[in-house]
Amino acid sequence: MKTFIFGASGHAKEVFWTIKEINEISEEKIVVDKFIVADNDPSLGSSYDSIAIISESEYLEKHKNKVHNCILAIGSSKIRKIIFNKIYSKNTLFPSLIHPSAVYDKTSVKIGKGVYIGPNVTMTIDSNIDEFVHINIASTISHDAQIGAFTTISPGVHIAGNVTLEENVFLGVNAVTIERISICSNTIIGAGAVVTKTINDAGTYVGIPAKKIK
């Protein structure tokens, strides 16, 4: 079955590398057919690792209603959701990708479709990772976490136990949460911020402790 990767920037290349790492240990190989980018992307018409980079328009015209796999390798939670809404059809499949070095309890951690879990991620027990969540390099998620759809967890983020992230939350590099808090949908947590209390007002939060700036 054909597999298309949406994106061709650094994050997409990391996702592609994860696919190659998975293929090293899996009997069923993931074969990437094309990278897909916006119609005005400067990489359009070139290739990466001998795989052609084509436009969204070409994808929508030639492939949208055919059975295939799509991987949304886009770091932005907002853009990832926009692309999903644009390309979704009943024939589109969204596999989850989990780097072989990721560690988690496979019996109690529930992972939805279209999830990306990068290298050296650690998740412990009794957590739910909703659809199209991206968890990047060396992040940790403790017990009883609820991670909402389209959330992005950047490299080195540490999420304590009993934390809830609602949909479309973005946590910057090395952000930290204490235990038993929640963060509402459409909130951005800046790099290195420490979230010490529940956030119910969507916006951008930075600092230690994290405070709203806009």
Protein Blocks (a to p, Z undefined) as FASTA:
>chain_A
ZZddedjbfklmmmmmmmmmmmmmpfbdcddfbdcddfklfkgoiaeehiacddfklmmm
mmmmpccdddddbfblklmmmmmmmmgcfkbccdddddfkbccdfklmccdehiacdehi
acfehiacdehiacdehiacdehiacdehiacdehiacdehiacdehiacdehiacdehi
acdehiacdehiacfbdcfbgcddedjddddfZZ
